[in-house]
Amino acid sequence: MKKAVKKTATEVKKEIAVNAPVKSGRYKKSWTTKTAKENSHTLEMTVYSKDRYQIAHLLEHGHAKRGGGRVAAIPHIAPAEANGEQMLEKLITEALS
């Protein structure tokens, strides 16, 4: 089970990085994983942007511009999260079979 969680977290991180918008590349390279909580029965991992977290929600959902108008959303986190849920479910099902 823990192996499935680790693999899913790294795959979600890779998918976010691949689909992330690129201006300088710093945002794309900033995605990483960390173990949030682990004991003998549980493993929780977090996928996050370590130094560009301030702009993640702005890019994901879009935002208003200073002079009026809006910047279009570039959804790259939500699709990766949905794929990660399916992947984890599949890996756990395979492990139990």
C-alpha positions, 0 to 999 in steps of 0.5 A: 500500500505504501509503495502505491502511495509513493508511486502515485505521489511521484506520478502526480508531481511529474504530471503537474510539472509536465502540464504546468505553464512555462515562462521562466521554468521556475514554477515548473521545476518547483513541484516536489513531494513530501511525506506528511504523516507516516506510521505503521498503518498510514502514509500521507504524502503531499505534492506541492510547489516548494517556492512558487506556491503563491502563484499556483492558485492564480494559474490554476483558476485564473485571476483579474488583471490590474487594468481590468480584464482577466487572465485565463485559467490554465488547469494543470493541478486538478487533472493530475489530482483526478488521474492520481486518484484513479491510479492509486485505486488501480494500484491498490486493487492490483496489490490486493488481487 
